[in-house]
Amino acid sequence: MSAADIVSIGEPMVEFNQTKPGDPHYLQGFGGDSSNMIIAAARSGARAAYFTRVGDDEFGRMFLALWKAEAVDSSGVGIDPQAHTAVYWVSHGPQGHVFSYLRAGSPASRMQPADLPLDMIRAARFVHASGISMAISASASDTVLAAFDAARSTYANLSSHSNLRVKPFPLARARAMIGAAAGLADYFFPSVEDARALSGLDTDDAMVDWSHRLGVRTVFLKLGSEGVIVSDGTKRERIAGHRVNTVDATGAGDCFCGATLARLCAGDSAFEAARYANAAAALATTGFGAVAPLPRPEAVRALLAGRPV
């Protein structure tokens, strides 16, 4: 495979999604924010690659088959015979989706800087990781920062998705580590909830300003169903959300990241890329699971044009 446009770093997890509140039957799918993101990027036309570790088990083999089917280069994926591939469950209720995890000691949490496929990372145009990529262990956090350093040495663009999870990543440490990654990043994707918790600020503009003060060049403040605010430090634009039949928002933010980077690779401006990704993320909420509903360009273009999807 030729050099990747985008390399993503993080933890994949097999997903079991409850399709009806209170129903004991769960739909098996795939998740993990960094894996969702890179599949979304591949479906949007980018040459995509993933770095992680999976178990020497059936779930690990399912992921390898998935990435192959989605044209994601998995040559950087390590097989760990001493740990099981991570799993999570999604249940749905009045307050939205709730996650339960079986991930302690997962293969991805055992990644080390020495495991990095440096040639792949240095050849990429974008290298992406998230707060979860760093939260799963101290060695994973070190690995993300080492990857960013390697990518920076060849002038690759760095992308950071906040994806704050307080249980594995206490807030004080999250503020330090996510802030460090964002400070290195060219593109930062915080949700409004994450930015509020990390910055201690309340207004959208204040949170965008805080992101720029970290050192970020371009900020995409994700507002959920309300859309996104994009700022390149000079221009700031609020892009409204799309009204769709939402059933499960599990991977929407990851879809937004992947679709944005794919369109940046295609030559779009940050604002053009965000308009496309905003529509893609809306469509990602119209089916169950983090991966299955990730849209392809024809569906996104149809939504943007007001045509039936």
N, C-alpha and C positions, 0 to 999 in steps of 0.2 A: 504494500500500500504506500502511496506517496505521502509526503509530510502532511500532518494534520493541520487543518485550520485552527482547531480548538482541541485542547487536552483538558479533561476534567479529572479532578482528584477527590476521592472520598469513599463513602461506604454504601454499597448496595444492600438492599434488604428485600427478602421475599415478603409479599404483602398478602394479607387476608382481610378482605373488605366486606363489611356487613351491608348488604344491599337493602335491607328493610330494618328499621329500628326494632329492637327486641327479638329479631329473628336469629336463631342459633346457627344458621347456615351462612358461610362466608365464601366470597368469590376470591379465588387465588389469582394474584397478579404479581407485579414487580414494583419496587419502590427504591427509596434512597435518593435524596435530593440531587446529588451529583450525577447519579446514573440517569434519573429522569431528565435532568437538564441536557445531558449529552445526547440522549435519544431524541429529545425535542430539536436540538441543533441539527442532528443528522436528518431528521424528517423535514427540516426547513432548508436542506440543501448543502449544509456544511460538511467538509471532510472532518470526521470526528474520531477522537481516540479517548480511551479511559485508562486511568491508573488506579488500581485498587488491589485487594487480596480477597479471595473467596475460599471457602472450605473445600476440601477434597470430598465432596458429598453431592447428593442429587441436586440440591438447591444451587450449589456452585456451578454444576454442569448446566442447569437450566439457564443461569445467567449468561454463561459463555455462548449458549445457543441463541439466546435473545440478542446479544450484542452482534453476533454474526448476522442474524436475520435483519437487524436494523442498520447494517453497514457501519458499525462502530468498531474501530480497530482495538482489539483486546490483547494485542501482543505484549502490552505492559502489565497485564493482570497476573499476579502471583497466585499460586495454589498453596494453601496452608493445610497440611494434614493434621494439625494439632488443634484446630478450632473450627466451630461450625458456622456456616453462613448465617448472617443475622436475619431475624424475622420480626415483623410487626403486624399488629391488628388494628383495623380502623372500625370504630363503631359510630353510629349516627344518632343524634338526639336533638332536643330543642335548642341546645347551645352550639350545634354544629358537630364537626367530627372530633372524636377523641382517640388518641393513639395509645397503644400499649406495646411494649417492646420486649424482645428477647435478644439482646445484643451484647451483653457484657462479655468481654474477652473475645469479641468477633475477630475474624482474620484481618479486617481493615484496621481495627484498633491496634493491631500488632505491626503495622507498617513502620518502617524506619527510613531515615533519609538515604541510607545506603541502598535501599531497594529502588530508588527512583530511576526510571528510564531516561537518563539525562539527554541522550541524543534526540529522543522524541520531544522532550520538553523544550529543548533549545531550538528545535526546528519549527515549533508551533508559532502561529500568529497570535493566539490567545491561550492563556493558561488560567483555569478557573478552579476555585475551591470555595467552600462555604464555612460558616460558623460550626456546622455539624461536623464537617471534615476535620476541624480542629478540636472539637469538644470530646470526641470519642476516646482520646488518650493523649498523654503528654507527647508520646513519640509521634503520633499522627499530627499533632500541632507542629512539632519540629519539622516533620516531613513537608507539610504545606509551605512553611516559611522557607525551607531549603529549596523547594521547587520554584517558589517565587524568585528567590535569589538567582537561581540558574536561568530562569526565563528572562529576568531583567538583564542578565549579562549579554543576551543576544537581542535585546530591545523588543522582546515580545510584549504584547499588551497583557496586563494582569486584571483579572475579574474576580470580585469578591461578593458573595451573597451572604447577607448577615445571618439569616436562619437561626436565630437565637433559640436555644433550648436550655432552660435554667436548671433542669434536673441533672444532666450530666455536666453542666458548665455553669457553676455559680456566677451570679451577676458580676461580682467584682473581677473575677478572672475573665469572664466573657468580654467585659468592657476593655480590658487590657489586650486580649488576644485578637478579638474581632477588630478593635481599633488599630492594632499593629498591622493586620492584613489589609484593612481598608486604606491605611496610610501608604502602603506600597502600591495599591491598586490604581489602575487607570479608570476602571468602571466599577461602581459600587451599587449593589441592589439591596437596599434595606426595605423591609416592610414598614409601614407607618407604626405598627405596634412595636417592632424591634427597635426602631429609631427612637421612639419615645422612651423605652426602657433603658436603652444604652446611653442616650444623651441627657435624659432628665428634662427634656424640653417638651412643649405642648403643641406648638403651631407647626404647620407643614413647612412654611418658609424657614423657620428657625431650625428645623431638623435638616433641611437641605443645606443651610449655611453651616451647620455643625459638621455635616459630611464633608463639605469642601475644606473646612479647617483641619480635618484629619489629614488632608493631602490629596484627596480624590479629585480627579480631573472631571469626570462625568458621573452624575448621580441619577439613579432611577428610583425615586421614592414610590414604592408600590402601595396603592390605596385600596387593594382588593377590588370589589365590584365597582368602586368609584373611579377606577382607572389608575393613572400614574402621573407623577410630576417629573419632568426631565429637565436637568440643568447641566450646562457645560461650563458654568462659571461666568458666562457672559449673557447667555440667553436662558430663559426659564419658561417652560410651557406645561400646562396642565392638559392632559389628554383624557377625555371622558371614557368611562367604561361602556361596554356593550351589554344590552339586555338580552340574556339567553336563558334557556330552561336549565338552570343549574341543579345538578343532583349530587355532585361530589367535587369539592374544591381541593382535593388532596394535593395534586401536583401542579396547580396553576402557577404558583410563583416560580417553580423550577422551569416550567414551560416558557414563562416570560423571559427568564435569563437565557435559555438556550436559543429561543427564536431571535432575541435581540442580537446576540453575538453572531448568529448565522447571517443575519441581514447586514451587520457591520462588515462581515467578511465579504459580502456581495457588493459592498460599496455604498450602502445607505449611510446617511447621516445618523447621529444618535436619535434625532427626533423622528426621522422616517422609520428607523428600526423599531423604535418604541411603539409607533402606531401599528405596525404589523404585529409586533409581539403582544400588544394589548388585545388585539382581536384573537390571536392564537391562544392566549391564556384564557379568554372567555370561553372559547370552544372546548378547552381542556376540562372545563367543569361540567360538561353536558353528558358525561358518561362516568361509570364507576371505575375506580382505580387510578393510579398515578400515571401509568404508561398507555393503557389501551386507548384512551380518548385523545392523546396528543395529536393535534391536527397536522395535515399536510398542506402545502401552499395553496392548492386549488380551493380548499375549504376556507382558508383564511382570506384569500382574495375575494371569494364570494361574499363573505360577511362584510368586508370592507366596502364592497360595491353595492351592498344592500340586496344581494340576490339570495335565493333560498340556498341553504347549506345542506 
